[in-house]
């Protein structure tokens, strides 16, 4: 069974409770409120988690009663980004009207404790993991990293060999955890296949040059093509069938990201990311100094597919053909209609396009810089989830599909994207996408002074890894309909 956590963070100012008469109809914490908080809030509102306060006991909850009421009435909490949608999501954590009414009535009634006998058992988190079972394997960074009190750090990579030797495993669930939340801005955990002859020393890969000297391996060389992977990771193709982007496992496979609002990943029963002995687990770390010496040794937990393995899990961004403010800047050569309609950017030259993503920079004070991206679907797939990703200038996101018969359908949008609470949207029912469809993703960016997270509206914004740069990635998570694994 797939185990899904609910993640909620309350924030607000402590308010003083007032006295109101308690009647037989007044909800109590023990009987009525605790079950709601355990269900919706405890994943984050417990000791040593991301939330600013624990909400596990009556004494912890009572000082925050008015703040809780305010946030749930405004529907600011629990956090949920989806606006318009034609889909349902299994991790939709919005409270029901009944739950909201119960919390409001409890606060208005003076927030009574109730009888201890009515209090349900609190949820259990073995080892502190978000899923309610210990992981099969825990992998730590190979070294403890010392974070100096400097201005900034580039992205840093640490590599650990896959710790099992008994063949391929399918990773169904995973969770990344920093040992020092104060300095870890984000973690990206990936699987890497290194070229033959690579030696990893203290978490860093080296190769040998022509003179026999050990030299650091360029991180880009870890991204090996499908043809160089072991046979277990190659998807069978029909005679004459060309390699397909959608079915490329690749030598570099992103597993999950730890950011505000995320840090765990799960997939349907029998579905997982393949990992083999001989591969390496890559911790890509972004540290934010605090002004004093700090230390971190982050870790990741893996839960493997149990029972019959069914399919590989895939993840890819929608980014084959891209346009900025309506003008094509990347993708296949535009046709005559594109040129005639002025949809081709005249400024999309090698001098103005960032090598990172092929997109021109966002101009200063631009409040609605719009990047639209497309992905041709070249075989039948089933989508299980979505993950829109932008940085501090991200404003909104939208997913659409154009079916082979030309029908266009909105899948969902995120009208107020939040860099400080990023969400992965998991479908309640799998979404079948037929061959010949076109997926569309739109990201809108605000580089103006009206954006409270904007560090400098006077500067151009380029496309790169740091948070003050930008990304426009509309990820999809899917399986291939034609694939069936045998145990």
C-alpha positions in Angstrom: 0.0 0.0 0.0 1.3 3.5 -0.8 1.6 5.6 2.3 1.1 9.3 1.7 2.0 12.0 4.2 -0.1 15.1 4.7 2.0 18.2 5.1 0.7 21.4 6.8 2.3 24.5 8.3 0.4 27.0 10.4 1.9 30.4 10.8 0.5 33.4 12.6 0.6 35.6 15.7 -0.3 34.3 19.0 -3.7 35.7 20.2 -5.3 35.7 23.6 -8.3 33.4 24.1 -11.4 34.8 25.5 -13.9 33.3 27.8 -17.1 31.9 26.3 -19.7 29.7 27.9 -19.0 26.0 27.2 -22.1 24.0 26.2 -22.8 20.4 25.5 -22.4 21.3 21.8 -19.0 23.0 22.1 -16.3 20.9 20.5 -13.4 19.8 22.7 -9.7 19.4 21.9 -9.6 15.7 22.9 -12.7 14.5 21.1 -13.0 16.8 18.1 -10.0 19.0 17.4 -7.1 16.6 18.0 -8.2 14.2 15.2 -8.3 17.1 12.7 -4.8 18.3 13.7 -3.3 14.8 13.8 -4.7 14.2 10.3 -3.8 17.6 8.7 -1.0 19.1 10.7 1.2 16.6 12.6 3.5 15.8 9.7 5.1 19.2 10.1 3.8 20.4 13.4 5.9 18.1 15.6 9.3 18.3 17.3 12.3 18.7 14.9 10.2 19.4 11.9 9.9 22.3 9.5 6.9 24.0 11.2 7.6 26.9 13.7 5.6 25.2 16.5 4.4 21.7 17.5 0.7 21.1 17.6 0.6 17.6 19.1 -0.8 18.3 22.6 -3.4 20.6 24.1 -0.9 22.7 25.9 1.0 23.2 22.6 -2.2 24.0 20.6 -4.1 26.3 23.0 -1.9 29.4 22.6 -2.3 29.3 18.8 -6.1 28.8 18.8 -7.0 32.2 17.4 -4.2 32.1 14.8 -5.4 28.6 13.7 -8.9 29.9 13.3 -7.9 32.8 11.2 -5.7 30.8 8.9 -8.2 28.0 8.2 -11.1 30.4 7.7 -9.1 32.4 5.1 -8.0 29.0 3.7 -4.4 30.0 3.9 -3.8 26.8 5.8 -3.4 24.0 5.1 -1.3 25.2 2.2 -2.6 24.1 -1.3 -1.7 25.8 -4.6 -4.2 24.5 -7.1 -6.8 26.9 -8.4 -8.7 25.9 -11.5 -8.6 22.2 -12.2 -10.2 19.3 -14.1 -8.3 16.8 -12.0 -8.5 15.4 -8.5 -5.4 15.0 -6.3 -4.7 12.4 -3.7 -2.6 14.9 -1.6 -5.2 17.7 -1.7 -5.0 18.8 1.9 -7.7 21.4 2.0 -9.9 21.0 5.1 -13.6 20.3 4.6 -16.2 22.8 5.6 -17.1 20.6 8.5 -13.6 20.5 9.8 -13.2 24.3 9.5 -16.5 24.8 11.3 -15.4 22.5 14.1 -12.2 24.4 14.7 -14.0 27.7 14.6 -16.7 26.5 17.1 -13.9 25.2 19.4 -12.1 28.5 19.4 -15.3 30.5 19.8 -16.3 28.3 22.7 -13.2 29.0 24.7 -11.0 26.2 23.4 -11.9 23.6 26.1 -9.6 20.6 26.7 -12.2 17.9 27.1 -11.8 14.5 28.7 -8.5 12.7 28.5 -10.4 9.5 27.8 -11.6 11.0 24.5 -8.1 11.8 23.2 -7.1 9.4 20.3 -3.5 8.0 20.1 -1.2 10.5 18.3 0.2 9.4 15.0 3.5 7.5 15.1 6.6 8.5 13.1 9.2 5.8 13.5 12.6 7.3 13.5 11.0 10.7 12.7 10.3 9.8 9.0 7.2 11.2 7.4 6.0 7.8 6.2 4.8 5.7 9.1 7.4 2.9 8.6 11.1 2.8 8.8 12.9 3.0 5.4 14.6 -0.1 3.9 17.9 1.7 3.5 19.3 5.0 4.9 22.2 6.6 3.0 24.2 9.5 4.6 26.4 12.0 2.8 30.0 10.5 2.7 31.4 13.4 4.8 30.2 16.0 7.3 30.5 19.3 5.5 31.7 22.4 7.2 29.7 25.5 6.3 31.9 28.6 6.7 30.5 32.0 7.6 30.9 33.3 4.0 28.6 35.2 1.7 27.4 32.3 -0.5 28.2 28.8 -1.7 27.9 27.3 -5.2 26.0 24.0 -5.7 28.1 21.2 -4.2 27.9 17.5 -5.2 28.7 14.5 -3.0 28.5 10.9 -4.2 27.9 7.7 -2.3 27.8 4.2 -3.9 24.5 2.4 -3.9 24.7 0.3 -0.7 23.1 -2.9 -1.9 24.6 -5.7 -4.0 21.7 -8.0 -4.7 20.6 -6.6 -8.0 18.2 -3.9 -9.1 15.8 -2.3 -6.7 12.8 -0.2 -7.5 12.6 2.9 -5.2 8.9 3.5 -4.5 9.3 6.1 -1.7 12.1 8.3 -0.6 12.7 11.1 1.9 15.7 13.5 2.2 16.6 15.0 5.6 19.2 17.5 6.5 21.1 17.2 9.8 21.2 21.0 10.0 18.0 22.7 8.7 19.5 26.2 9.4 22.0 25.9 6.6 20.4 23.5 4.1 18.6 25.6 1.5 17.8 22.6 -0.7 18.9 19.0 -1.5 18.5 17.3 -4.8 19.0 13.5 -4.6 19.8 11.7 -7.9 21.2 8.4 -9.2 24.4 8.6 -11.3 26.1 6.1 -13.6 29.8 7.1 -13.9 32.0 6.3 -17.0 34.2 3.2 -16.5 37.4 3.9 -14.6 35.9 6.6 -12.3 37.1 6.5 -8.7 35.2 8.2 -5.9 37.3 9.5 -3.1 35.6 11.2 0.0 32.5 11.7 -2.1 34.2 13.2 -5.1 34.7 11.5 -8.5 38.1 11.4 -10.2 39.3 10.0 -13.5 42.8 9.4 -14.8 44.3 11.6 -17.5 46.8 10.5 -20.2 49.7 11.1 -17.9 48.2 8.9 -15.2 47.3 11.8 -12.9 44.0 11.7 -11.1 41.8 14.7 -12.0 38.3 15.7 -10.9 35.5 14.3 -13.2 33.4 16.9 -14.9 29.9 16.5 -13.3 28.3 16.7 -16.8 30.1 13.4 -17.8 27.8 11.6 -15.3 24.9 12.1 -17.6 25.4 9.0 -19.6 23.1 8.1 -22.6 20.7 5.2 -22.4 22.9 3.1 -24.8 25.7 3.0 -22.2 23.5 1.7 -19.4 23.1 -1.9 -18.2 20.5 -3.9 -20.0 18.3 -3.9 -17.0 17.7 -0.2 -17.4 17.0 -0.1 -21.1 13.4 -0.2 -22.3 12.9 -2.8 -25.1 12.1 -1.3 -28.5 10.3 -2.7 -31.5 12.3 -3.4 -34.6 13.1 -0.1 -36.3 11.8 1.9 -33.3 14.0 4.9 -32.6 15.2 5.9 -29.1 12.5 7.9 -27.4 13.0 10.7 -24.9 10.0 9.5 -22.9 11.5 6.1 -22.3 15.1 7.1 -21.6 16.1 6.1 -18.1 19.4 7.9 -18.5 22.6 7.7 -16.5 21.4 10.7 -14.3 18.0 10.2 -12.7 16.6 12.8 -10.3 14.9 11.0 -7.4 13.6 13.9 -5.2 14.2 17.4 -3.9 14.1 18.7 -0.4 12.8 22.3 -0.5 10.2 24.2 1.5 7.0 22.1 1.2 8.7 19.0 -0.1 11.4 16.5 0.7 9.6 13.2 0.2 8.5 11.3 -2.9 6.2 8.3 -3.5 4.7 6.4 -6.4 1.9 3.9 -7.1 2.1 0.3 -5.9 4.6 -1.6 -8.0 6.1 1.5 -9.5 9.5 2.9 -8.7 12.8 4.3 -9.9 15.3 1.6 -10.8 18.6 1.6 -9.0 21.5 -0.8 -9.5 24.6 -1.8 -7.6 27.5 0.1 -9.2 25.5 3.4 -9.5 26.0 6.3 -7.1 23.7 8.4 -5.1 24.3 12.1 -5.7 23.6 14.6 -3.0 23.4 18.0 -4.7 23.6 20.5 -1.8 22.8 24.2 -1.7 24.0 25.7 1.6 23.0 29.1 3.0 25.6 30.4 5.6 24.3 31.7 8.9 27.3 33.9 9.8 29.0 31.3 12.0 30.6 27.9 11.4 28.0 25.2 10.9 28.1 21.5 10.0 25.7 19.2 8.0 25.6 15.6 7.0 22.3 15.1 5.3 20.7 11.7 4.6 18.1 10.0 2.4 15.8 7.1 3.2 14.6 4.7 0.6 11.5 2.3 0.6 11.6 -0.3 -2.1 8.7 -1.8 -4.1 7.3 -4.8 -2.3 5.5 -7.6 -4.2 5.3 -7.6 -8.0 7.3 -4.9 -9.7 5.1 -3.4 -12.5 6.7 -0.4 -14.1 9.6 2.1 -14.0 8.8 5.6 -12.8 9.9 8.4 -15.1 10.1 12.2 -14.7 10.7 14.8 -17.4 10.1 18.5 -17.8 7.9 19.9 -20.5 10.6 21.9 -22.4 11.0 20.8 -26.1 9.7 23.9 -27.7 9.6 27.2 -25.7 8.4 30.7 -26.3 8.9 33.9 -24.2 6.0 36.4 -24.2 4.6 34.6 -27.3 7.9 34.5 -29.4 9.5 31.2 -30.0 13.1 31.1 -28.7 13.8 27.3 -28.6 12.7 24.2 -30.3 12.1 22.9 -33.8 12.6 25.3 -36.7 9.5 27.4 -36.9 7.3 27.1 -40.0 6.3 29.9 -42.3 3.1 30.6 -40.2 5.2 31.3 -37.1 7.4 33.7 -39.0 4.5 35.4 -40.7 2.6 35.8 -37.4 5.7 37.3 -35.6 5.9 34.4 -33.1 9.7 34.0 -33.7 11.9 36.1 -31.5 14.3 38.2 -33.5 16.6 38.5 -30.5 17.1 34.8 -29.9 20.7 34.7 -30.8 23.7 33.0 -29.3 24.7 36.2 -27.6 21.5 36.7 -25.8 20.4 33.1 -24.9 21.6 31.5 -21.7 23.4 28.2 -22.2 21.7 26.8 -19.2 18.2 26.6 -20.6 18.1 28.4 -23.9 15.9 31.3 -22.6 16.7 35.0 -22.8 17.0 36.9 -19.4 14.1 38.4 -17.7 14.3 42.2 -18.0 14.3 44.5 -15.0 10.9 45.5 -13.6 9.1 43.0 -15.9 6.0 41.9 -14.0 4.6 39.3 -16.4 7.4 37.5 -18.1 5.7 34.5 -19.6 7.5 31.2 -20.7 5.4 28.7 -22.5 6.7 25.2 -23.1 5.6 22.2 -25.1 6.3 18.4 -25.1 5.2 16.0 -27.9 3.9 12.7 -26.5 5.4 10.0 -28.8 3.9 7.0 -27.1 1.0 6.2 -24.7 1.9 7.2 -21.2 0.1 7.5 -17.8 0.8 10.5 -15.7 0.7 10.1 -11.9 1.9 13.6 -10.8 3.2 17.1 -11.6 5.8 19.4 -10.1 6.0 23.0 -11.3 9.4 24.6 -10.3 10.5 28.2 -10.4 12.5 30.4 -8.1 11.7 33.6 -6.2 10.3 35.4 -9.3 7.8 32.6 -10.0 4.3 34.0 -10.1 1.9 31.4 -11.5 1.9 28.1 -13.4 -0.4 26.2 -15.7 -0.6 22.8 -17.3 -2.7 22.0 -20.4 -3.1 19.1 -22.9 -4.0 19.1 -26.6 -5.3 15.7 -27.6 -4.6 14.1 -31.0 -8.0 15.3 -32.3 -7.2 18.9 -31.5 -9.2 19.2 -28.3 -7.5 21.4 -25.7 -8.1 20.8 -22.0 -6.8 22.7 -18.9 -5.4 20.2 -16.4 -4.8 22.7 -13.6 -3.2 25.9 -12.7 -1.4 27.3 -9.7 -2.5 31.0 -9.6 -0.2 32.0 -6.7 3.1 30.1 -7.0 5.1 30.1 -3.8 8.8 29.5 -3.8 8.7 29.3 0.0 6.3 26.4 -0.1 6.7 24.2 -3.2 4.2 21.5 -3.9 4.2 18.2 -5.8 0.7 17.5 -7.1 -0.2 13.8 -7.0 -3.2 12.5 -9.0 -6.0 10.6 -7.2 -6.5 8.6 -10.4 -3.9 8.0 -13.2 -4.2 10.2 -16.2 -3.9 8.4 -19.6 -2.2 10.5 -22.3 -2.4 9.0 -25.8 0.4 9.0 -28.4 0.2 12.2 -30.5 -0.9 14.5 -27.7 0.9 17.7 -26.8 1.5 18.8 -23.2 1.8 22.5 -22.5 3.2 24.3 -19.5 3.2 28.0 -18.8 5.2 29.8 -16.1 4.8 33.5 -15.3 7.5 35.5 -13.6 7.4 38.8 -11.7 10.7 40.7 -11.6 9.1 43.9 -10.4 9.2 45.7 -7.1 5.7 44.4 -6.4 7.1 40.9 -5.8 8.0 40.8 -2.1 10.6 38.0 -2.6 12.4 39.8 -5.4 16.0 40.6 -4.2 16.6 43.2 -6.9 14.0 44.4 -9.5 16.7 46.5 -11.2 18.7 43.5 -12.5 18.2 41.2 -15.4 17.5 37.6 -14.3 19.4 34.8 -16.0 18.5 31.1 -16.1 20.7 29.0 -13.8 20.8 27.1 -10.5 20.9 29.7 -7.8 17.7 30.9 -6.2 18.3 34.5 -7.4 18.5 33.1 -10.9 15.5 31.4 -12.5 14.2 28.1 -13.8 11.0 27.3 -15.7 10.4 23.6 -15.3 7.0 22.0 -15.6 7.8 18.4 -14.5 5.6 15.4 -15.2 5.8 12.0 -13.5 4.6 9.0 -15.5 4.9 5.4 -16.6 5.0 3.9 -20.0 1.8 2.0 -20.9 3.8 -0.6 -23.0 6.2 -1.5 -20.2 5.5 -4.4 -17.9 8.2 -5.7 -15.6 8.6 -9.3 -14.6 9.9 -10.3 -11.2 
